Amino acid sequence: MVLEIRLGDVVRLKKPHPCGSYEWEVVRVGADIGMVCRTCKHRVLIARSVFERRVKAFVSRGK
């Protein structure tokens, strides 16, 4: 099953970022998913398959 990911989604990941935050905002959608940490604004780009394994929950959904 494919997880529907939209720009502006805020997701909670299983493991925290080194800054302590669990929440990330999706800023790029494609074969890779771009995310920005909600606390320290660090940007990362990870493969869609890795993203789908790491997501624990959606905090809020984008448009």
Protein Blocks (a to p, Z undefined) as FASTA:
>chain_A
ZZdddehiacddfbdcfkopabdcdfbdcjbdcdddfklopacdddfklmmmmpmbdfbd
cZZ
